[in-house]
Amino acid sequence: MGNNRSKKTGIKSRTGWLARFLKSDKDVPVLAAVAAGLYPIFFYFTNNYTLINTWRHVAYFAVAFVCVPVVVFFVAHRISRLSVFEKIKKYVLPFLNIFVFLFLLKVCLYAGLQKKLIVLILVVSAIFAFFLYKHLKKVIVIQLLLAAIGIYTLVPTVITQLNYSDEWMKQPDNIEDAVFTKKPNVYVIQPDGYLNFSELNKGYYNYDNSKFESFLAENNFTNYPNFRSNYASTLASNSATFVMKHHYYNRGTSFSEAINARNVIVSSNPVLDLFKKNGYLTHLLVQKPYLLLNKPEIGYDKSNFSLDDVAYIGTGLGPSQDLLPYLKQYMEEDPDTPKFYFMEIFNPGHIHNRKADSRGVDGERELWIEGLEWANTVLTETISHIKEEDPNALIIIMADHGGFVGLNYSKEIYYKTQDRDIIYSIFSSQLSIHWPEGEAPEVDKSISTAINLFRVVFSYLCDDPSFIDHLQDDGSYVILNKDAPQGIYQYIDDNGKVVFKKR
């Protein structure tokens, strides 16, 4: 009986406090500011955790979304108490609360200014302030409830990140201690979403790329027909490729944001570390700072972007930098030191991500082909310069995944399909290699997918064929949540056959 009475008393006291708060005429500028900023913070962290998973980001958002509004609300409230502002005093806090809340949500959803949307938010805030100012405290309560829900949805995301294990990165042999017997400069050039030549002239693409293919042939490149990626996005594909092992999306639910992928690609991985151990200067050249969005430590010796160039809120997909001037500069520096370059080119790219932006299958194909032609121009200029200045370089053109042409928009990948051409549109990726002296080594016959590429490269550089005794399976994997139980599925097996197997 005593326990029940105490519980009822506790409930009454809480509901009594809420009733008193709602009926009170006292202004609460600080609480109004905190309530406006809390939910947008939790919303953004929940939906973008892999982009902002550092204490620097926590501090930035706490200041920008809470501390700054608190100061603004407090000062504005104090000023509004002056007699000259007596007529508008009651509207100030309601207007600021709704405006800041909606504006911060807009920031969370859309990077950039979106002037028309800001004007709309101003109008909505003014209307609320004028007609519904008496209900501000009810809005504050709702905002705090949303914040509580935001914490509830954020916690599993944080727990997943905290439980992340790098056990998958451990190698089955001593490849991380390999010693190179030959040290050519190595250039890995990655055109995003570049489909393999063997698929380009058929299926949903049906494009004649013979001009660029002839250019590569004239420059002694070896093309690898039917080469493909193991994963469906830049982050998932590259993190597996540079570790030379499968992560199977780390049991995630988003194919585009693999856990800790940027840190693996940019900060430290077996491929990058092995080049450094063998005395290579390492260079990261990216047209856009997409790989640096969560401000990971840059493990490369030199980069055309610094972390100071990366905004705390953004997509990393703004205007492209011209990489050729940086490449020329780095090639001239330290002429007696072997160099490793990872260059990321954001074309052809893949089709639009969202249904709202899609131009339909045919329209998306046309846009992709425009991107392909632009990529061919950049690749031609880049390769021509490398060949002129460094004729015996090891040059690897390796795409990260396909272009997704045939789908209406890229998020359709979550829907189960057994359409062979769609599946290869997702995973087929170009691989062309210029081997020093123009002769491909015998071990290159082991190259089928991206995950095993560097084992073959290191086998060549070390004259040690034993490294290909530990190749990973050449399966290609996807995350599905539509028309099939949610999970990770193998879409293409070791032999390039379309399958459907849940992991």
N, C-alpha and C positions, 0 to 999 in steps of 0.2 A: 504493500500500500504506500509506504514511504517513498519508494523508488518511483512509482507511478505519479505520486503527487509532485515530486521534484521535477520529473520530466514535463508534466503539464505546466508547472511554474516556469520552466525554462522556455517552453514554447510561447507561453503568454508574454514573457518578458521580451522575447525577440519580436513577436508580432506587435507588442506594445511600442517598442522602439521604432519599428517601421511606421506605425501609425502616427507617432509623434513627429517623426522626420517628415512625413508627407504633409502633415498639417502645419508644421512650423513655418513662420514667415522669415526665418533667418536665412540670409544668403550663404551659399557654400561654394565660393569660387574655386577653392583648392580641390574639393571633391568633384566638382563639375569638370575640372580640367583632367583629373586623374581618370575619371570614368570615361571621358571622351577618348583617351589614349590607350587604355589597357587592352580592350578587345582587339583593336587593329594590330597591336604588337603580337598578341597570341595567335591571331589569325595568320599574320605574315610568317611567324616562326613555324607554325604547323605546316603551312603549305610550301615553305621554301627553306626548310631546315638545312638541307645540304648546301645551300648557298650562304648561310649566315651562321654557321656552327662554331663561332669563336667568341671569346670574351670581349673582343673589340667590338663585335657586332652587338652583343648584349648592352655594352656601355653606350654605343651610338644610339640604339633604339630607345633606351631608357631616357637619354637626354633629349632626343628629338621628339619623341612621342609623349613623354610625361613631363620632364623638367621644364622644357621650353613652354608648353601650354600652361603649366602651373604659374610661371612667371607672368605670361601674357594675361591670363585670366585675372590674377591678383592685381596687377597694375591697372588693367582696364576697369575692374570693379571699383578700385579706389578712385580713379579719375571720374567714373560715372556718378560718384557720390557728390561731386561738386554741384553747386546750385545751378550752374549753367546747363548741366546735362540732366536736370531733374526729370524732364519729360520722357527721356529715352532710357533712364536708368533700368527700368524693369525688363527692357528688351535685351540688354547687353549680354548677360550670361546665357540666356537661352540661345541667342544667335551664335555666340562663340562656341557653345557646346555642340550644337548640331553641325555647324560649319566644320569645326576641327574633326569631329567624329567622321563625317562623310568624306572630308578631304583626305584624312589619313587612310580611310578604306580605299579611296581612289588610288592613292600612292601605292598601296599594297597590291592592287589589281592591275594597275597600268603605270609603268614607268613613263616619265615625261610630263609635260604640262597639260595637254588636253584642254585647251582654253575653253571650248564650248562646255565641257563637262564641269569645269570650275565655275563658269557663269551659272550653270544649272544648280550647282550646289549652293551658290550664293543666294539665288532666288528662293530655293527650298528653305534655306536657313532663315531668310528674312520673313517668309510667310509663316513659318513655325513661330518665330519670335513674336510676330505681331498678333497672331490669333491664338496661340497655344502656350504663351509664356508661363501661364499659371501651372502648367503640367511639367515643368522642367524637372522637378524632383522625381516624378514617375519615370521620366526618360532616363534619369541618372540610375535609378534602381534597375531598369531594364538593361542599361549598358553594363552595370556591374554583374548582373546575371549572365549576360553574354560573355563577359570576361571569365567568369567561373566556368562556363561551358568551354571556353577557349583553353583554359588550363587543363581541363579534363581531356580534351582531344590532343593537346600538345604532349602530355606526359608519355603516352605510348611511343611517340616519335622520338622523344629524348631517350627513353629507355632503349629503343632499338639502336640508336647511335652509341650509347654508352656500352652496350653489349657487343658492339662491333669487334670482331676478332680478325687479326691479320694472319691467322694460321694458314689460310688458303694460299698465302704468298710464299710459303716455304717450298724450296725446290727439292726434287727427289734425288739430286746428285750434286756434284761440286761445281756446277756451271758458274756460280757466283765468284769462284776463285780462278776462273779461266785466265790464261795468259795468252795474249795475241802474239802470233808469229809474224803477222803482217798488219800494218797500220795505215791503210788508206783513209783519207777523209771520207766520212760517211754522212750522206744527206738523206734524211727521211722526209719526203714531201707528201703531205696528206691533203688531197683535194676532197673536201667533204661531199659524201653522197655520190661519188663517181662510179657508175656501174661498170662492171667488167665488159671488155670489148666483145666477149663471146655472147653476151646477152643484149648488147646495145642494138643490134640490127634485127631484133625480133621481138615478139611479145608486145607489151604495151608501149615500148620505146620506139622500135622500128626507125632507127636513125642511122644514117651513113656517117661514120666518124673516120673514114679512111684517110683523110688528110692528116689528122694528128697521128693516127697509127703509122702512117708512112714516115712522118717526122721522127718518131721514136725508132723505127727500124733503121733509118739512115744514121741514127746516132748510136747504133749497136745496143739497143735495149732488148732484153728478153721479156716477152709478154707471157703471162701465166693464165691461160684460159680457165674459166670456171672457178677461179679464186673467189673466196667469199669471206665475210666477217662471221664471227661466232655470236655476235650480239647486235641489237638493233639500234643502238645509239652511239654517239661519239664517246660519251663517258664510259658506258659499259664496255664498248668494244676496245677502246684504248687502254683502259685499266687492265683488262685481261691480256691484251697484246704485250704491254710493257712488263707485265709480271710473268708472262709465258705460262699462265695457268688459268683455269676456269674459276670464276667466282659464282656463277649461276645467279647473278643479280643479288647475291647476298641475301637471298630469301625476301627480296623487296617486292613492292607492288607497282613500281614505276620503272619502265624500261629506260627512261631518259635521264633519271637522276640516281645512278647507282651510289650506294653508301660509300663515302670517303674517296670517291673516284678521283676528284681533282687533286687531292693530296697525294694519291698514288701516282698519278700521271706527272704532276709538276714538281713534287717535293722529293720523293725517293721511290725508286723501284729497281728491280734487279738489272734491267737493261741500262738505265741511266748510270747506276752505281758501277756497273762493270766497265763501261766506257771510261768513267773517271778513274777507276782503279788502274786502268791500262794507260793512263797519262793523257787522255783526251781532254781538250777544252770543250765544254758542252754549251750549246746555244739553243735557246727557245725563241722561235720566230712565229708569231701568230698575228693574223690580220685583225682579230678582235679579241678582247680579254675574256672570252667565255670560260676558258679553263682556269681563270684566276678569280672568278667571281666571289668565292668565299675567302679570298686573300690567303691562300696557302703559302707556306714558305717556298720560295723558288729555289729548287735544288740545282738548277742549271747555272753555269758560271756567268752566262750573259743572256739578256733577254731584251727584246725591243719594248716591253712593257715593264713598269715597276708596279708594286702594289699600291703606290700612291696614285697611280693612274686609274685605279678601279674604284668605282662608286660603291657605297654601301648598299644602295638600292638600285637595281637595274637588271638588265638581261644579258649584258655583255655582248649584245648583237647590234651595236650601232655602226657607224661608218667604218669602212675597212682601211687599214694602213697599207701602204705600198711596202712590201717586204724587200724588194730588190735593192734599194739603197742600203738597208741594214745588212743584207747578205754580202754585198760588195765590200762594205766596211769591215765586217768580221772576217771575210776571206783574206783581206790584206793584212790583218793583224796577226801577230805571232806566227810567222810563216814556217817556223821549224817545229811547230807543235801540231800533232794530229788533232782533228776536230770532228765533233759529232753535232749535227744539226737536226732539230725536229721542227719542221715548218708546217703550219696549219693554214690551209687556204679554204675559205668558206664557200666555195662553189665547186660543183653545181649546187650542192646543198640537197635538201629533200623538199617535198611539197609542203604546203602550209600545214601548220600543226592543228589548227582548230577548224571545225565545220563552218563557223561564221565567216572565216577568211577564204574559204575554198572557192576556186573558180570552176570546180567540176573536174572530172578526169581529164578531159581534153585541154582545158585551160591550164591545169596544173602541169600537164606534159609540156605545153608550149613554154611556160615559165622555166621549167627545169632545163629545157634545151637551150634557152637563152643563157642560163647559168653555166651550162656545159661549154658553150662556145667561149664565154668569158674565161672560164677555167683553162681551156685550151690555150688561150692567148697568154695568160699568166704563166702557165707551165712551160710553154715554148720559150718565152723570154728568160725564165729562170734557168731552164736546162741549158739553153744556148750559152748563157754566161758561165755556168759551172763547167761545161765542157770546154769552153775556150780557156778558162783559167786553171782548170783542174781536170785534165783529160782522163786521168786514171782513177778518178773518184769512184766510190761505191755509191750509186744513186738509186734510191728506192722510192718509187711512186706507189703509195699504198693508200687506198681509200678506206674510210672507217666503216662504211655500210653502203647500201644502195640508195636510190633516189625516191623510193616509195611510189613511183609513177604507176598508175592503175588503180590506186586508192583515191578517194575524194579528198581525204585529209589524213595526216599521218597518224592521228589517234585511232583511226580505224584498225590499226594494228592489233588493238586489244580484242578485236572480234576474231573468233576462230575462222580460218579458211584452209582449204586444201587445194586452192588454185595455185598450181605450180608456178605460173608466171608472176603472180602477186608475191609469193614467198621469196622467189629469187629477186624480185624487184626490191625487197627489203634487205636481203643479205648479200646479193652479188656485189662485188667490189673489185675495182681495178688494181692489179699488181703488175708493175713493169720495173725491171731491175737492170741497171747498167753495171755489169761486173767489171772490175779492173782487168785490163788487157783484153776485154771483150769476150771472155770465155766464161760461160756459166759452169760452176762446179758440179760434180756428180751429185752432191747432197741436195741440190735444189729440187730434185725429184720428190722430196718429202714435203714440199710446200703445197698445201691445199687450202688452208685457212690462216687467218691472221695470227691466231694464238701460237702457232709453231714457227712463224717466220723468223724470229730472232734466234731461236735455237739453231736453225739452219745457217743464219748469218754468222753466229759465233762459232759454229762448227767449221765454217770456211775460214774465218779470221784466225782460228787457233790450229787449223789443220788437225782437228780432232773429231772424227765422225761419231765418237761415242755419245756425243750430246744428243744425237737424234734417236738414241735408244730410249729416251724418256719423253717422247712426244705426247701431247695431250690429245684427247679425242677431237675429231674435226667436226663435231656437231654444231649446229646453229640453233640458238635458243631464244624463246620469246616469252613474254608475260601475257597471259590472257585473262580477261574477266568478263567476257561476253560470249554467249553461245557455248560456253564450256565452264566447268568449275574453275574458280580463280586459282591460278598457279603458274608454275614455270614449265614450259613444254619444249621438247625438242621438235623442231620443224624440219630440219635436214640432218641426215645421219652422216657417218664417216664417209660413205660412198657417194654423197651428193644426192641421195634419194629423199624425196619428200615423205616425211613420216608424221605421226602425231603421237608422241609419248610424253606423259607427265613425269616430271622428276620427283 
